Structure formats: structure tokens, C-alpha cells
Amino acid sequence: MADRDPSRLLDQFSLALTFVMLVSIPEIVLVLAAVVLILATLALAVQATAAICLSDRPPILSSHRPSIAVLMPAHNEEQYIEKALLRIKEDLLPTDRLLVVADNCIDHTAPLAARAGADIVARDDPTRRGKGFALAAGLRHLAATPPEVVIFIDADCQVSSRCVELLARACAAANAPVQCLDLMIANPDSEAPPHWAEFAWRIKNDLRPSGYARLGLPCHLLGTGMALPWRLIDPAIFATGHLSEDMLLGLDLAIMGSSPRFFRDVSVKSYFPASERGQAQQKQRWMHGHFALINSHVPRLFYQALKRRELSLLALAADLAVPPLGVLAVANFALLAMSLTLMAESQAIVPLTIAAIECALFAFFLGIAWHLCGRDVIGLKELRQLPRHIIMVLCSASNLVRGRRALWTRAERL
């Protein structure tokens, strides 16, 4: 009963109040910011450690080849679509289907796709722009004679050997969404090849999901190179103009009990836009879409994970909570700079200590990532491109903060 003595409680309250008064508000804010960044970087560290220390799990493929429909949304893709379709057709049987949704096209996408042997759905609805609406139109068309598995491939992608068949077999075996390796590389015709963006893409779409897969954890859907069993298909959940409709779909399916699986044995590959303007448009759309999902789905995923005691949902929440790599790097630098300034002014050592730990952890992760998947794209000469990449990241983030949100528009390719 001594602990309940009023005088002792008053003394404890006085000590706590004295501590709060000794710590400045800027110091508290910086400590909280550092803790948030450490939590984000820990998710990256877990993924990188798993990618280094664990081996790939053997893929599980169905012995039964399911019936397949390849669905390709296309908006003004005359430059790439015929080559992409002809490569995909090499993996298809006569009973499989190849469907192109020519979405608000003003070029020769539809006739070129028809010449390559695809069925065509022409969609003309400028008021509802976005890849999600095109996918919904294609799925409604397929519903008359549904396949067992639908594979989604973008018109500017080239698939690896047997990609369609193996991806479909993996999807049939898991009876769940499956995402293959999705790579983007610098366009050789680019005026300024985005090697830092290529490096960041490899981390996001290869290193991180590979680490999770080796731990038996799910991944995000990436919009291209993904397969879904027909039982999960509902055109209504695809019909959205969200900037990250692919990740949104994967998260909603995970909450419904069908978390996506990563299947690295096959891949799709495409180019970053050749122009700096196109690269900036693409980066801004992805970044704004990602932050919108952080705001809308991280709390939902954490709540569902705790309610259902599902580690897979907790893992997806932690992965989603990691901001784009460029933003995280800039945030680390800014935090360290502000902590140094505060220490110089008020001798506050705690924020600087935590910020230094966070920066060291982030640098360690980047070093591992570079060793695993960046040595061939990032060398000394690429350091000259780093300021341009950081400025592009800051401009996109600044537009988001100022309320100038990106619209769903196709990035310029040339």
C-alpha cells in the first residue's frame, strides 16, 4: 500500500514534470522522428539480412497447366505493343486467350495488337482515367468464359522464357495471387540514364520481396507480371483511378485473406522513360500513390494483423510503411543535420545519438543492397547523377506537401 501513498505519488509526478521541463520540444520532436525512421529502416534491414543469410525456397508449381488469359492494358503503346504480344504468344496454347484493352488510345495501338493476334476491347472514357478502369473492362469481357488464371502484363514489358506458363502454374499451386520479378532498366536512348532509379527499383522489387519470400512472407503486387486465380477476380475492386492501383489491389486481397506470393524464377522487364520529364512524371505518380497508401492502409493492416494475429499482414504493413528510398535518404540527412544544429545550440546529445544510429543503420543497409544488386549500375561516375536524382525526389515530395497531387497520366517515354 506504500506505493499508493499520496505524498509519494506527488513526488513521482514532480520528478516526471521536471524531466519534461528539462527536455525541449525540438528535442522531443527530433527523438520521435528518429525513432520512426529507425523502425522504417529496421524493416529494410530484416529484408536485406534474409536475402543474404537465407536461400530461396523451392518454387511450388502445379502439375496441371491451368487455362490462361493474358490481359494487357494499353494506352498509346504503338511503340512497344506488337513486340510484347508476339513474345507472349510463344508461351500460349491455342486454347489460351490474349486480350488487349485499348484504353483511350489515339494512336495505332489497337490495329497493331489485332495484327499480332490479340483480341481487342476498345475503351473510350476520358472521364475515368487510370489503369484500374482498363483492367476492369478487360475482366468484364473475360467473365463470359472465365479462365482459371489471369495474368496481367503491361504493353511495354518483355517477358522471360516460359514466364506466362510458369507464372500460371505457380498461381494455380498457391491458389493465391503471385507476383514475378518486375525489373525496369535505364533506356539506352536516355539523355540522362537514371541509374540511381534503377538501383532503387532493384531494391524495392527484387531485394526486399526476395528477403520476405525467404522468410515465407508475402509481397506487394506490382501491376505487371502478376497472376490471379479467377476465384479472386471482381472487376469492381479493379475499377479505380488510384495512382498505385496495383499495390492497392494486393493489400485489399491480403486483408481478405489472399496475400500475394513472390515468384522470382521468371521476370518481366521494361525501360524507364528516356526523357527527364518522363522520369519525373513517373516518379511523382509512384511516390504520391505510395504515400496515399501509407496513410490509408498502414493503420488498417496493423489493426487486422493484431486482431487476427497474422504475421503476414504485419509484415506487409511494415514494408508499406517504408517510404520511397530517396525520401528516406533525404529524411535521414535532414534529421542528422537538425540534430547537429540542436546539439550546437543546446548541447542536446540524445537526438544526435539516435540520429547517428539511424544513419549508420541506413548506410549499412545501402551497402548491403549495393553489394547484392547495385555494383553493375552504381559506380564512381554515377555519383555525379546523385544530386539530380535527389532534386527529382525533393520536387515530387514538395508537390505532395503543397497539395499538388499527381494525376493518373502516362509518363512520357521519349
Sequence and secondary structure as in RCSB ss.txt:
>XXXX:A:sequence
MADRDPSRLLDQFSLALTFVMLVSIPEIVLVLAAVVLILATLALAVQATAAICLSDRPPILSSHRPSIAVLMPAH
NEEQYIEKALLRIKEDLLPTDRLLVVADNCIDHTAPLAARAGADIVARDDPTRRGKGFALAAGLRHLAATPPEVV
IFIDADCQVSSRCVELLARACAAANAPVQCLDLMIANPDSEAPPHWAEFAWRIKNDLRPSGYARLGLPCHLLGTG
MALPWRLIDPAIFATGHLSEDMLLGLDLAIMGSSPRFFRDVSVKSYFPASERGQAQQKQRWMHGHFALINSHVPR
LFYQALKRRELSLLALAADLAVPPLGVLAVANFALLAMSLTLMAESQAIVPLTIAAIECALFAFFLGIAWHLCGR
DVIGLKELRQLPRHIIMVLCSASNLVRGRRALWTRAERL
>XXXX:A:secstr
 GGG HHHHHHHHHHHHHHHHHS HHHHHHHHHHHHHHHHHHHHHHHHHHHHHS        SS   EEEEEEES
S TTTHHHHHHHHHTT  TTSEEEEEEES  SSHHHHHHHTT EEEEE  TTS SHHHHHHHHHHHHTTS  SEE
EE  TT EE TTHHHHHHHHHHHHTS EEEEEEEE  TT SS  HHHHHHHHIIIIIHHHHHHHTT      SSS
EEEEGGG  HHHH    TTHHHHHHHHHHHTT   EEEEEEEEEEE  SSHHHHHHHHHHHHHHHHHHHHHHHHH
HHHHHHHHT HHHHHHHHHHTS  HHHHHHHHHHHHHHHHHHHHHH  HHHHHHHHHHHHHHHHHHHHHHHHHTT
TT  GGGGGGHHHHHHHHHHHHHHHHTT    S      
